[in-house]
Amino acid sequence: MGREVRKVPADWQHPTRDNGDYIPLMGGSFSKAAAEWDEGERQWNLGFREKTVWHDGGGYHKEWVPKDDEHTYPYSDWAGSRPEESDYMPDWPDSERTHLQMYEDTSEGTPISPVMDTPEELARWLADTGASAFGSMNATYEQWLATIKRGFACSAVLVNGVMDSGVAGLASTDKATPSDAQLKSGATRSDERPAESDVASLTQEIESLRASLANAESRAEEAEGRATFFETEMTRILQEGAKR
């Protein structure tokens, strides 16, 4: 969650509600998300679920593993409802994605800038207008430009124990950014997010989230074990009570 640049047509106007507020729309491809959900449901009905496997050196892959015995409910209860096209940005062909627009994606996604023709024009507008990089934090032209060329920035990072916006924090540690040609060709987060290994060295947020996930999984396993123990004890007590 944070800021991401989306490639849009020159005449794109983000839809609004009757009161003028933007309607949040997810980036990426609806057709791809729907296809992945359909495959997940197919595998679920065959007795499998998707599992994320983290690599020690960074990165991850996903694989299909057998469902557990308690997974008797519909796939939608596991993965949520099937994606709906109305929740996504339009699936424009690449030939129409000629311009750039900065979005916040703390919600599904709403624009925080006008549609611009070049990365430099977009970065200049964001810097000159004091656009939000995170909350009330702003960013410089160079920081916004690095974010645009990278394609995204997380909400915030810790740099030497001090919280800063992802826009500023990641720019300070960038080793290299995609070229303008790569950006124009569609190499942005909206089309395909970079592998985790590409950004692991740029943000402590990823490591913090991974640690939190590991801790949560450990606590969940412990809680499940405790629940099983108490269920067994309750059954034993009830059975002994019935004999009396």
BELMO-V736262 format. One line per field, one symbol per residue. phi: phi as a letter, one per 40 degrees, with the letter a starting at -180 (. if undefined). burial: b if it has 16 or more other ideal C-beta (glycine too) atoms within 10 Angstrom, else e. A space follows every 50 residues. Layout:
phi->???
burial->???
This chain:
phi->.ibacbcbccbcbccbcccgcccdbccgbccccccccccccccdcchbbc bcbcccchgaabacbcccdccbccdcccbgccdbdccbcdcccdccccbb acbcbcccibcbaccbcbdccccccccccgdccafccbacdccccccccc haacdabbbfgbcbccdcccccbccabcccccccchcbcccacccdccbd ccaccccccccccccccccccccccccccccccccccccccccc
burial->ebbbbbbbeeebebeeeeeeebebbbbbbbeebeeebeebbebbeeebbe eeeeeeebeeeeeeeeeeeeeeeebeeebeeebeeeebbeeeeeeebebb bbbbbeeebbbebebbeebebbbebbbeeebbbbeeebbeeebbbbbbbb bbbbbbbeeeeeebbbbbbbbeeeeebbeeeebbeebbbbbeeeeeeebe ebbbbbeeeeeeeeeeeeeeeeeeeeeeeeeeeeeeeeeeeeee
